[in-house]
Amino acid sequence: MKVVNLLLLAGLFVSGSSVGAVDFATEIHPILKQNCLACHNSTKAKADLNLENPEMMLKGGETGPSIVPGDADASLLYTTAAHIEEPTMPPKNNDSKARNLNEKELALLKKWIDEGAKGGAVFTAAPKNWKPLTGQQPVYAVDVSPDSRFAVFGEGSQVFVYDLLMKEKVGSLIDPNLKGGVAHGDAVQSVAVNDDFEIATGGFRIVKRWARTGVSPKWFTDPLVANSTVIEHAPASKKIAVGAPDGSIRLFDPAKPCLLYTSPSPRDRG
């Protein structure tokens, strides 16, 4: 059933339309987003109708395609929005607070369809301004290095490196472009570590790659006994013990670094 609103149609012809071809992404999609997409999207599609892009409009819903490229007067998207055909859209007293399209918006919609309803999926840039995550945060992602030595995990917007052998946090990843000493502006939701200990972390539509900085090791001035192969690190005291082939034990302080103590070898004690 058609309900013709002569005053509205007259207004469309008077108002005219934009100069040049109508752009779907900048002129049509914002109108649909404000008044239609709350009920007709990929997640919530009333009447099985998705209006997020022209491809989905052509696929249509329960009543068939919502657009006929080149013919707005035969397109349900236009005729229902213009209140030419029932059921008119958006419905009265809808929960989404969608409003009727005004004359300029209807003129743009009609012109866009008559021009062939061209366009594709619309993508928006990831937001740049985030509120800081404060307080205790959940861990959504964790990965273990291929040698099973380190675990890398995201805690809120931070990323920590945990030494599974020493049983302690040994580092964190910090993006210098962000405030607060964090890795991401939002929650870290994925982590991956490769053989070279390069780390990839993912947040909302953002993936970051982290590589080792090549920190120089500290060298002990006191040489070890040849063929010293047994070594142990005490996390609590931060000391390193080295066992020599003659049975003696040498205790080092890695903070100095220097030799603190050498135990007698069994033969010396005998």
TAQUI-V286551 format. One record per residue. RES is the residue in three letters. PSI is psi in whole degrees, 0 to 359 (NA if undefined). Layout:
res:RES psi:PSI
res:RES psi:PSI
//
This chain:
res:MET psi:133
res:LYS psi:135
res:VAL psi:104
res:VAL psi:124
res:ASN psi:96
res:LEU psi:321
res:LEU psi:320
res:LEU psi:316
res:LEU psi:320
res:ALA psi:321
res:GLY psi:325
res:LEU psi:318
res:PHE psi:328
res:VAL psi:319
res:SER psi:332
res:GLY psi:200
res:SER psi:180
res:SER psi:154
res:VAL psi:134
res:GLY psi:180
res:ALA psi:143
res:VAL psi:132
res:ASP psi:124
res:PHE psi:314
res:ALA psi:319
res:THR psi:340
res:GLU psi:324
res:ILE psi:313
res:HIS psi:318
res:PRO psi:324
res:ILE psi:315
res:LEU psi:321
res:LYS psi:322
res:GLN psi:328
res:ASN psi:352
res:CYS psi:323
res:LEU psi:343
res:ALA psi:331
res:CYS psi:349
res:HIS psi:76
res:ASN psi:180
res:SER psi:333
res:THR psi:317
res:LYS psi:104
res:ALA psi:92
res:LYS psi:138
res:ALA psi:25
res:ASP psi:28
res:LEU psi:124
res:ASN psi:123
res:LEU psi:23
res:GLU psi:334
res:ASN psi:162
res:PRO psi:326
res:GLU psi:316
res:MET psi:327
res:MET psi:320
res:LEU psi:324
res:LYS psi:321
res:GLY psi:194
res:GLY psi:221
res:GLU psi:331
res:THR psi:11
res:GLY psi:191
res:PRO psi:143
res:SER psi:347
res:ILE psi:149
res:VAL psi:99
res:PRO psi:127
res:GLY psi:353
res:ASP psi:89
res:ALA psi:326
res:ASP psi:344
res:ALA psi:8
res:SER psi:122
res:LEU psi:327
res:LEU psi:318
res:TYR psi:312
res:THR psi:326
res:THR psi:325
res:ALA psi:328
res:ALA psi:1
res:HIS psi:32
res:ILE psi:328
res:GLU psi:142
res:GLU psi:151
res:PRO psi:134
res:THR psi:151
res:MET psi:146
res:PRO psi:161
res:PRO psi:152
res:LYS psi:146
res:ASN psi:39
res:ASN psi:152
res:ASP psi:340
res:SER psi:357
res:LYS psi:31
res:ALA psi:144
res:ARG psi:165
res:ASN psi:143
res:LEU psi:141
res:ASN psi:179
res:GLU psi:318
res:LYS psi:317
res:GLU psi:319
res:LEU psi:322
res:ALA psi:318
res:LEU psi:316
res:LEU psi:315
res:LYS psi:313
res:LYS psi:318
res:TRP psi:316
res:ILE psi:316
res:ASP psi:332
res:GLU psi:357
res:GLY psi:1
res:ALA psi:52
res:LYS psi:154
res:GLY psi:173
res:GLY psi:194
res:ALA psi:143
res:VAL psi:127
res:PHE psi:136
res:THR psi:152
res:ALA psi:149
res:ALA psi:141
res:PRO psi:147
res:LYS psi:333
res:ASN psi:121
res:TRP psi:149
res:LYS psi:138
res:PRO psi:144
res:LEU psi:118
res:THR psi:162
res:GLY psi:187
res:GLN psi:131
res:GLN psi:151
res:PRO psi:159
res:VAL psi:114
res:TYR psi:339
res:ALA psi:143
res:VAL psi:146
res:ASP psi:154
res:VAL psi:139
res:SER psi:151
res:PRO psi:332
res:ASP psi:3
res:SER psi:20
res:ARG psi:320
res:PHE psi:146
res:ALA psi:132
res:VAL psi:127
res:PHE psi:150
res:GLY psi:131
res:GLU psi:101
res:GLY psi:235
res:SER psi:7
res:GLN psi:156
res:VAL psi:127
res:PHE psi:150
res:VAL psi:125
res:TYR psi:128
res:ASP psi:111
res:LEU psi:335
res:LEU psi:314
res:MET psi:345
res:LYS psi:53
res:GLU psi:157
res:LYS psi:131
res:VAL psi:358
res:GLY psi:170
res:SER psi:155
res:LEU psi:129
res:ILE psi:128
res:ASP psi:114
res:PRO psi:345
res:ASN psi:354
res:LEU psi:150
res:LYS psi:152
res:GLY psi:6
res:GLY psi:46
res:VAL psi:168
res:ALA psi:323
res:HIS psi:158
res:GLY psi:339
res:ASP psi:190
res:ALA psi:136
res:VAL psi:123
res:GLN psi:354
res:SER psi:145
res:VAL psi:140
res:ALA psi:142
res:VAL psi:133
res:ASN psi:185
res:ASP psi:331
res:ASP psi:11
res:PHE psi:33
res:GLU psi:140
res:ILE psi:136
res:ALA psi:132
res:THR psi:145
res:GLY psi:136
res:GLY psi:213
res:PHE psi:104
res:ARG psi:24
res:ILE psi:131
res:VAL psi:133
res:LYS psi:144
res:ARG psi:131
res:TRP psi:137
res:ALA psi:157
res:ARG psi:145
res:THR psi:354
res:GLY psi:48
res:VAL psi:134
res:SER psi:138
res:PRO psi:159
res:LYS psi:139
res:TRP psi:139
res:PHE psi:132
res:THR psi:333
res:ASP psi:121
res:PRO psi:151
res:LEU psi:160
res:VAL psi:140
res:ALA psi:143
res:ASN psi:26
res:SER psi:111
res:THR psi:348
res:VAL psi:122
res:ILE psi:142
res:GLU psi:144
res:HIS psi:129
res:ALA psi:107
res:PRO psi:320
res:ALA psi:313
res:SER psi:353
res:LYS psi:37
res:LYS psi:156
res:ILE psi:128
res:ALA psi:134
res:VAL psi:129
res:GLY psi:129
res:ALA psi:158
res:PRO psi:335
res:ASP psi:1
res:GLY psi:355
res:SER psi:161
res:ILE psi:133
res:ARG psi:134
res:LEU psi:124
res:PHE psi:151
res:ASP psi:108
res:PRO psi:342
res:ALA psi:335
res:LYS psi:302
res:PRO psi:143
res:CYS psi:166
res:LEU psi:128
res:LEU psi:322
res:TYR psi:144
res:THR psi:121
res:SER psi:154
res:PRO psi:149
res:SER psi:159
res:PRO psi:321
res:ARG psi:326
res:ASP psi:324
res:ARG psi:332
res:GLY psi:NA
//
